[in-house]
Amino acid sequence: MNDRLLALSLDARDPLAPLQRQFTLPDGVIYLDGNSLGALPVATAARVQEAVTGEWGTGLIRSWNTAGWVTLPQRVAAKIARLIGAAADETLVGDSTSVNLYKVLSSAMALVRASGEAGRRVVVSERSNFPTDLYIAQSLCQQHGFTLQLVDPDEIAAHLDERLAVLMLTHVNYRTGRMHDMAGVTRAAHGCGALTIWDLAHSAGAVPVDLNGADADFAVGCGYKYLNGGPGAPAFLWVHRRHLDRMERESLWQPLSGWFGHAAPFEFTPDYRPAAGIARFACGTPPVLSLTALDCGLDTVMAAEPFGGMVALRAKSLQLTTWFLSLVEARCAGHGLALVTPREEEARGSQVSFARTEGGYAIMQALIARGVIGDFRAPDILRFGFTPLYTRFVDVWDAVEHLRQVLESGEWRDARFHHKAAVT
Amino acid sequence: MNDRLLALSLDARDPLAPLQRQFTLPDGVIYLDGNSLGALPVATAARVQEAVTGEWGTGLIRSWNTAGWVTLPQRVAAKIARLIGAAADETLVGDSTSVNLYKVLSSAMALVRASGEAGRRVVVSERSNFPTDLYIAQSLCQQHGFTLQLVDPDEIAAHLDERLAVLMLTHVNYRTGRMHDMAGVTRAAHGCGALTIWDLAHSAGAVPVDLNGADADFAVGCGYKYLNGGPGAPAFLWVHRRHLDRMERESLWQPLSGWFGHAAPFEFTPDYRPAAGIARFACGTPPVLSLTALDCGLDTVMAAEPFGGMVALRAKSLQLTTWFLSLVEARCAGHGLALVTPREEEARGSQVSFARTEGGYAIMQALIARGVIGDFRAPDILRFGFTPLYTRFVDVWDAVEHLRQVLESGEWRDARFHHKAAVT
């Protein structure tokens, strides 16, 4: 049996295979970019259509009550909570990941300041963290007199000291796919009296996450990757209950104090009075159409629960990524691809990245022209995301075969693959 | 001819009548709440469907380039700009009104601080401004050592002094419908060295707005009211070019420094470097589905351009509101309705509000049960919005007739109309 037949037999025996029917993927496409934008669930088109024509068109303003728009954010947040080891009433959906990070990092800084330890004014993150996280942290550090220290992953431990206020990490690195031990790192940070913020953009729906189990402090995450919420879907945030309680007790606000975070928004009083619990982290009017699409995306992940949920998805994800990286190393050897993603499974998210000193962008363009969609991350990373909800073993095999052909034929040297698109 | 026949004949002669066909409104509904949530344009359902199934489902991540998602925010902003007397490259769409106000008020404060006038630390707004604006201002004043002074509209002039940093007003008040003279007030504020921020939530698409003509400094506004962008549609912001230039010259950031506001987001560099011009006010990934719906909503307003645009819409709006308020005063006399909206046309937006000391909420519920949809604003305001794109003169007549019947029959006293819904 050659490897493609092996792949087909793995698919035939895959207990998660029925979940693939939840998605619509175009013919001729092998989609390995669900870590950038998740695939379209079959249910979404009709649900969004009903939200547009039925709820908005016919229900009009009444739909805030009659179609439950007013509770939609809570219902969506409750589904997210199940995927990240959180309670529904600690989880909030809305705004973008960047805006949510601004809220939680501001709050973490406010808690540290309120604790009165004047020497604790350092925020540590990884130099290779997703840039928007670093940009938001830069802004807040500048505003509040904190210092942002960017380090390499293996330097984090050396920065856990009495100056550390907040350790802000992305759980799974967007470039390398390297995953932190959330519980261990959180424990170490707490050991020196610091707070932790976890960005779950590449974790929620991709790997098991247990925020309360890890005793984390704050988290944010993205709706349009593994949660299949659609382009620019609303993001989420999570705050540990001890901090919600303390913010309430000490009258600490998150800075984006919009009306949906007010204790009684429809009383229209001029003074801000934050809502109890997680609701104080809400700001403006919720984006109903986008939330509806995100709700459908979450249902595709919820549907895995009878099949073993995130544990089963994780097992398949590791099968896919391990096989992919070993196939690439075996079949594309000698073509200058250097594995960037950890070989150890416990340190790997649901993606595999290779660095190549030259031509990475064009190689990815040539692959995309063949229907194998991954992405390129400057300056040198070819990134392949695996979504166990819809990625098949035969997709792994075929993607590697295309990659091999692109490299051996040298077709990526064609000028058309070197034209830079606006979004890479 | 009785007045209903007059209404029908006004509709028959209305040059803007063809614009009504752009909307789908349910049978039996007189919709006077477009100032809260605009009606559904006919074109939106198909366009959103194409964005979901074609662009997202088939194009997948490629649609950032192939479907032009990456330029969608600019294209939408350019349409908004035409409605507010602004250039496309001074206008940005995305996030919520509250988040955008946070960006521009922070920026205004930063400009004032950078000017070195240490005594200028007061932000003045109206006590009856929309609460979310006041909540955001409270948060920023607290953070940056400014004082928020809330005044009545006729007290504003007395607060224009050398302590005033920012005059933050909503152009058309959400409760009263009272409209400020933007150019005159801005001139007066500039006269004492202050900056102005205008909230256009009840102006954009409702009344002619000329931000550059008024020499305003900053503005924000809402996508889901008169712009017909759908529930929770993205909001917008505008910054005068002199401030964009100065922020660039003096390296001032807006605080929500997310990656879409970076000079080169896809270079993924760890240091924030704000984009040139208005783009520095962007933050997270744009919400593509919601922007698509907003784009369709804007097209319905753009469609008025051959009919005379905002000037023609304004003329009809005033006909509708003037007739409505005089019909209510004539036909519902003796029922305790006190006109709150200015009688002078130049001081009126596109709504009419009446206060009633008792039963306002229940009266509105009884009207809604009859299919006449306005809204109630605590504690005592019955609010009726008129959207010249789709409101007909016969709607005005019929709405007043229903109101008269509700009041004369006393049917609003029925217990079912007193049950408070979550959103009022």
Boltz contact constraints between the chains, C-beta under 6 A:
constraints:
  - contact:
      token1: [A, 24]
      token2: [B, 57]
      max_distance: 6.0
  - contact:
      token1: [A, 26]
      token2: [B, 58]
      max_distance: 6.0
  - contact:
      token1: [A, 33]
      token2: [B, 61]
      max_distance: 6.0
  - contact:
      token1: [A, 36]
      token2: [B, 61]
      max_distance: 6.0
  - contact:
      token1: [A, 37]
      token2: [B, 61]
      max_distance: 6.0
  - contact:
      token1: [A, 40]
      token2: [B, 56]
      max_distance: 6.0
  - contact:
      token1: [A, 40]
      token2: [B, 57]
      max_distance: 6.0
  - contact:
      token1: [A, 45]
      token2: [B, 52]
      max_distance: 6.0
  - contact:
      token1: [A, 45]
      token2: [B, 53]
      max_distance: 6.0
  - contact:
      token1: [A, 48]
      token2: [B, 52]
      max_distance: 6.0
  - contact:
      token1: [A, 52]
      token2: [B, 45]
      max_distance: 6.0
  - contact:
      token1: [A, 52]
      token2: [B, 48]
      max_distance: 6.0
  - contact:
      token1: [A, 53]
      token2: [B, 45]
      max_distance: 6.0
  - contact:
      token1: [A, 56]
      token2: [B, 40]
      max_distance: 6.0
  - contact:
      token1: [A, 56]
      token2: [B, 230]
      max_distance: 6.0
  - contact:
      token1: [A, 56]
      token2: [B, 231]
      max_distance: 6.0
  - contact:
      token1: [A, 57]
      token2: [B, 24]
      max_distance: 6.0
  - contact:
      token1: [A, 57]
      token2: [B, 40]
      max_distance: 6.0
  - contact:
      token1: [A, 58]
      token2: [B, 26]
      max_distance: 6.0
  - contact:
      token1: [A, 61]
      token2: [B, 33]
      max_distance: 6.0
  - contact:
      token1: [A, 61]
      token2: [B, 36]
      max_distance: 6.0
  - contact:
      token1: [A, 61]
      token2: [B, 37]
      max_distance: 6.0
  - contact:
      token1: [A, 64]
      token2: [B, 423]
      max_distance: 6.0
  - contact:
      token1: [A, 65]
      token2: [B, 421]
      max_distance: 6.0
  - contact:
      token1: [A, 65]
      token2: [B, 422]
      max_distance: 6.0
  - contact:
      token1: [A, 65]
      token2: [B, 423]
      max_distance: 6.0
  - contact:
      token1: [A, 70]
      token2: [B, 422]
      max_distance: 6.0
  - contact:
      token1: [A, 70]
      token2: [B, 423]
      max_distance: 6.0
  - contact:
      token1: [A, 96]
      token2: [B, 284]
      max_distance: 6.0
  - contact:
      token1: [A, 97]
      token2: [B, 284]
      max_distance: 6.0
  - contact:
      token1: [A, 98]
      token2: [B, 258]
      max_distance: 6.0
  - contact:
      token1: [A, 98]
      token2: [B, 283]
      max_distance: 6.0
  - contact:
      token1: [A, 98]
      token2: [B, 284]
      max_distance: 6.0
  - contact:
      token1: [A, 99]
      token2: [B, 283]
      max_distance: 6.0
  - contact:
      token1: [A, 99]
      token2: [B, 284]
      max_distance: 6.0
  - contact:
      token1: [A, 102]
      token2: [B, 256]
      max_distance: 6.0
  - contact:
      token1: [A, 127]
      token2: [B, 270]
      max_distance: 6.0
  - contact:
      token1: [A, 131]
      token2: [B, 259]
      max_distance: 6.0
  - contact:
      token1: [A, 131]
      token2: [B, 268]
      max_distance: 6.0
  - contact:
      token1: [A, 132]
      token2: [B, 258]
      max_distance: 6.0
  - contact:
      token1: [A, 132]
      token2: [B, 259]
      max_distance: 6.0
  - contact:
      token1: [A, 134]
      token2: [B, 270]
      max_distance: 6.0
  - contact:
      token1: [A, 135]
      token2: [B, 257]
      max_distance: 6.0
  - contact:
      token1: [A, 135]
      token2: [B, 272]
      max_distance: 6.0
  - contact:
      token1: [A, 138]
      token2: [B, 272]
      max_distance: 6.0
  - contact:
      token1: [A, 139]
      token2: [B, 255]
      max_distance: 6.0
  - contact:
      token1: [A, 139]
      token2: [B, 257]
      max_distance: 6.0
  - contact:
      token1: [A, 150]
      token2: [B, 270]
      max_distance: 6.0
  - contact:
      token1: [A, 230]
      token2: [B, 56]
      max_distance: 6.0
  - contact:
      token1: [A, 230]
      token2: [B, 289]
      max_distance: 6.0
  - contact:
      token1: [A, 231]
      token2: [B, 56]
      max_distance: 6.0
  - contact:
      token1: [A, 231]
      token2: [B, 288]
      max_distance: 6.0
  - contact:
      token1: [A, 232]
      token2: [B, 285]
      max_distance: 6.0
  - contact:
      token1: [A, 232]
      token2: [B, 286]
      max_distance: 6.0
  - contact:
      token1: [A, 232]
      token2: [B, 287]
      max_distance: 6.0
  - contact:
      token1: [A, 232]
      token2: [B, 288]
      max_distance: 6.0
  - contact:
      token1: [A, 255]
      token2: [B, 139]
      max_distance: 6.0
  - contact:
      token1: [A, 256]
      token2: [B, 102]
      max_distance: 6.0
  - contact:
      token1: [A, 257]
      token2: [B, 135]
      max_distance: 6.0
  - contact:
      token1: [A, 257]
      token2: [B, 139]
      max_distance: 6.0
  - contact:
      token1: [A, 258]
      token2: [B, 98]
      max_distance: 6.0
  - contact:
      token1: [A, 258]
      token2: [B, 132]
      max_distance: 6.0
  - contact:
      token1: [A, 259]
      token2: [B, 131]
      max_distance: 6.0
  - contact:
      token1: [A, 259]
      token2: [B, 132]
      max_distance: 6.0
  - contact:
      token1: [A, 266]
      token2: [B, 424]
      max_distance: 6.0
  - contact:
      token1: [A, 267]
      token2: [B, 378]
      max_distance: 6.0
  - contact:
      token1: [A, 268]
      token2: [B, 131]
      max_distance: 6.0
  - contact:
      token1: [A, 268]
      token2: [B, 378]
      max_distance: 6.0
  - contact:
      token1: [A, 270]
      token2: [B, 127]
      max_distance: 6.0
  - contact:
      token1: [A, 270]
      token2: [B, 134]
      max_distance: 6.0
  - contact:
      token1: [A, 270]
      token2: [B, 150]
      max_distance: 6.0
  - contact:
      token1: [A, 272]
      token2: [B, 135]
      max_distance: 6.0
  - contact:
      token1: [A, 272]
      token2: [B, 138]
      max_distance: 6.0
  - contact:
      token1: [A, 283]
      token2: [B, 98]
      max_distance: 6.0
  - contact:
      token1: [A, 283]
      token2: [B, 99]
      max_distance: 6.0
  - contact:
      token1: [A, 284]
      token2: [B, 96]
      max_distance: 6.0
  - contact:
      token1: [A, 284]
      token2: [B, 97]
      max_distance: 6.0
  - contact:
      token1: [A, 284]
      token2: [B, 98]
      max_distance: 6.0
  - contact:
      token1: [A, 284]
      token2: [B, 99]
      max_distance: 6.0
  - contact:
      token1: [A, 285]
      token2: [B, 232]
      max_distance: 6.0
  - contact:
      token1: [A, 286]
      token2: [B, 232]
      max_distance: 6.0
  - contact:
      token1: [A, 287]
      token2: [B, 232]
      max_distance: 6.0
  - contact:
      token1: [A, 287]
      token2: [B, 290]
      max_distance: 6.0
  - contact:
      token1: [A, 288]
      token2: [B, 231]
      max_distance: 6.0
  - contact:
      token1: [A, 288]
      token2: [B, 232]
      max_distance: 6.0
  - contact:
      token1: [A, 289]
      token2: [B, 230]
      max_distance: 6.0
  - contact:
      token1: [A, 289]
      token2: [B, 289]
      max_distance: 6.0
  - contact:
      token1: [A, 289]
      token2: [B, 290]
      max_distance: 6.0
  - contact:
      token1: [A, 289]
      token2: [B, 293]
      max_distance: 6.0
  - contact:
      token1: [A, 290]
      token2: [B, 287]
      max_distance: 6.0
  - contact:
      token1: [A, 290]
      token2: [B, 289]
      max_distance: 6.0
  - contact:
      token1: [A, 290]
      token2: [B, 290]
      max_distance: 6.0
  - contact:
      token1: [A, 293]
      token2: [B, 289]
      max_distance: 6.0
  - contact:
      token1: [A, 378]
      token2: [B, 267]
      max_distance: 6.0
  - contact:
      token1: [A, 378]
      token2: [B, 268]
      max_distance: 6.0
  - contact:
      token1: [A, 421]
      token2: [B, 65]
      max_distance: 6.0
  - contact:
      token1: [A, 422]
      token2: [B, 65]
      max_distance: 6.0
  - contact:
      token1: [A, 422]
      token2: [B, 70]
      max_distance: 6.0
  - contact:
      token1: [A, 423]
      token2: [B, 64]
      max_distance: 6.0
  - contact:
      token1: [A, 423]
      token2: [B, 65]
      max_distance: 6.0
  - contact:
      token1: [A, 423]
      token2: [B, 70]
      max_distance: 6.0
  - contact:
      token1: [A, 424]
      token2: [B, 266]
      max_distance: 6.0
